[in-house]
């Protein structure tokens, strides 16, 4: 195999890798923050907003992310401002990922016992204080494993940049392999590059999942022990 092609084009591939990392970081941060807002609206917002966000989630979760990116890149230019390929991919992936991030966080919020809400309200805490001090810390901890899984998916989905000539690592791999016919070594290199980004996130998801499962088991044991002592008294 022609590994010299990879070495000769290392600077191009590294540049593409930096674009992939930048797109991943921007989309990850934006979709996580917006997902938190979406989850709060879905769980505590007024009914019209809850209905609107539900429609948004249903639509996004059942439409391929590629369609969203292509619409922003090709379709939006006909009715509004034209986005660059990088902007189209980042905005499109943010729109797509926010729905999944929001559902993961919403599930975490709903997993917090209703009794904690009632106890916090009885103690005189405001809604903002309840969310900030009691609900969200627990909800985000519970949502962390599915969130990290979504982050892995997000990194892999940045390959959509290549469809709109976004200059990511896959786009350059396609160009190099077409120019040199060194398909196998180039794509092996690209696969290893994506593994370098996604494997740490996957291991983090496994770690947090085990930690949270252990904590839940410990809480259940404590609750059972307290109930047993109360019954004995």
C-alpha angles and dihedrals in degrees: 000000000000102000089158088076090061091049093046091052097038093116091054092048092047090051090051090048090055090052090050092050092047092050091047095050095045093046093043094052096042096045093046093052093044090045089057090052090047092051092050091050091046093052106032108013127107116281097255091054092045089053092047093049091047090055089049092051093047091049097047095043091054099044122076113250089230091066091054092050093047092048091053093046101041107014102042091056089066095056105024145352119344115240124208118246091257093048092047092052095044094047093043094049090046091054090047098044095044091069092055094042090050093052091050092052092043089055089052092051092050090050091064109098117258088227090069090056091050094046091050092049090049090053090058100251118153122239092257092050092048092052095042099043105030118012106037098047090055095039094051091048090052091045095048098092095052090041092056089049088054090049089056090051090048093055091051091047091059084080084083086080087077091062092062096037092256096162095242124146094268092051090055091044090056091048094047095046091048091050099044102024088227092132102152101051093042095051093043087055091050092049090052090049092054090046089054088057101040105036094067089051091048091050089049090053091052092047095049091044092055093045093050093045089052091048092050090050091050092050091050090051091050092049091049091049092049091049091050092051092047091051091049091052 
